[in-house]
Amino acid sequence: MERESDKLKFCQTRKIGLGVFLAIFVFVGVTATYANSFSHSFPETHAIRREVTHIMTASSREIDNQRPIIKDCFLTGRKVQFQIVFERGFYYFIFINERRSLAQRNQFPMVSAGTYIIRRDAVSGVFCQIKIFLNNDSNTFLRINPHNEGTMLEFTLFNSVIYRNVLMPISINRLMTEPFETIMRLSDYIVNWDILRGFYNETENRFVMNVARAIDAKLHTLNDSDDGAQEWNRDFVFIETGSPNPAMGFNCSGFAKWVADGVFSARANRLMDISELKRKHLFDRRDTLSLVFEDERDPLFGLDWTRNIAMTIFELSAGRKARVSDVDVRNFPYERYSEDIGYSVTNLKAILYYLTVTNPGYIYLGSVNGDFGRNPVLRQHYHVVVFAPYICEEGNFHPLVYERNVRRPINEFIRRYNREFIHLVRIKVDDAFTLSEIPPFAE
């Protein structure tokens, strides 16, 4: 199948009709209290924003003489720093919450949950944009612009725009001093705000964290070897032939199996059988040109390999024969899942975050695929990778990436494969995870 587009097709990115729009306005009320308040996790600054409204609406001369100030916010018990930046014909009014730690006080990081940046045209005096950071990642924020008599919201999650053109019946001049809850209430007819509920799930996130720590502790002991993996009896072999591998190392597929064996062996007292993992799912695939070149190119090896690993582990708990649909990740609502292809790599961080928030306690195997080779060019699954995403106790998201015996920053991984797609399968982990011991390397 040819690549359709690297652009997302969002079912939520639509405008609402005028009649429904007015009905929502009447029903909710601009200042209504949001039932599922985020006040305990998302720091509010509207009291401070209201206090300094006279500064934001003042003349240019008064604004230019304004120095940064720090105020106490009774809503959160934190301090809020208010500062003004002038750049390229615009004033930026910035409200930053204090980050508290035992080691240091009075830290005001610009990129942190609850930071408001309100932009005003220096010549006309018109307020033209509000930007709000939603967590400690610079690529997760709301951008709100004026639209007719109201405003329009855009929601970016880890550099993936997941909502566009969300209309709200409130002017930007009024919205800039309203609580964050007002934005949530006026946009929840489209926006699923639960995706911000990245609360620390002590049990499930700890399981994934422990998996990552176990991998990190043994990475330095692993050898690299093309086509290398460990057989069910712990012998090192070549995947294609099954013959002994004197290098006693892993390629990307063998490494993924080694990690997944940490789940499987704790329950089965052996490692997975390579011959079973090489089994092809010919009847579960879409009818594509790749099937014609199955023997010559084996273009979907990575897809079959990762699915077979996840299905083998699934069957241990389910007590029944697994289906492909039991392990495939197909529930990311902000990009259409493509059969046997998955999702765009550019949206990987947002995908892993969504999965971690909505269903913690899983690691994921990914199969990188794209147009590959010549005569003909086929969609080929040519690389396998392991993901261990979790949210730590401080609420920070850690999307750890392991590929071929190396831990790699996720942003670097996305840059490397940004034109490709990735198919994901899930593996549930628990506290029984135990990695296979690696013997001393052969010379």
Secondary structure by P-SEA (a helix, b strand, c coil): cccccccccccccccccaaaaaaaaacccccccccccccccccccaaaaaaacccccccaaaaaaccbbbbbbccccbbbbbbccccccbbbbbbbbbbbcccccccccccccbbbbbbbccccccccbbbbbcccccccbbbbbbccccbbbbbbcccccccccccccccccccccccaaaaaaaccccccccccccccccaaaaaaaaaaaaaaacccccccccccccccccbbbbcccccccccccccaaaaaaaaaaaaaaacccccccccccccccccccccccccccccccccaaaaaaaaaaaaaaaaaccccccccccccccccccccccccccccccaaaaaaaaaaaacccbbbbbbbbcccccccccccccccbbbbbbbccccccccccccccccccaaaaaaacccbbbbbbbbbbcccccccccccccc
